[in-house]
Amino acid sequence: MSWLLMSTLLLAVGPVQAQDGEGRQKIESAKIGYITNRLNLTTDQAPQFWPVYNEYSSRKQELNRKIRQLNSQSLKQGVAEQDVIRNLNQSNDAKQKVADLDQEYQPRFLKVISAGQLAELQNAERTFNKMLLDRLNKD
């Protein structure tokens, strides 16, 4: 996908509040377009890919939310050291679960897309998220 097209997608998102349902929908639509393009999903692959990806993404988001919450709790003033250690251990456990999730879903993805497309998916997710954060930080 060209930078021009990606810029257009992100400009369509505009300033978005994290709680804004319409904004989330615009971001998701831009992400779907971006990933579809970057992976060169065929018309046969796309209907099989998106249900697997959506399930995977939902589970990964839940784990990442837990990691952020634990890390945030650990940084609060007055938190006892043993609670910080407990939070760090739980955060590390959740990070391991993210890695386990990647392992669990790899064969499911490979039934639908090639290994090269799977590698590109990981790269596309990172790139999209970075561009989105850059765009949101500008607003």
Secondary structure, DSSP 8 states (H G I E B T S, - for coil): --HHHHHHHHHHH-S--TT-HHHHHHHHHHHHHHHHHHHT--TTTHHHHHHHHHHHHHHHHHHHHHHHHHHHHHHSTT--HHHHHHHHHHHHHHHHHHHHHHHHHHHHHHTTS-HHHHHHHHHHHHHHHHHHHHHHHH-
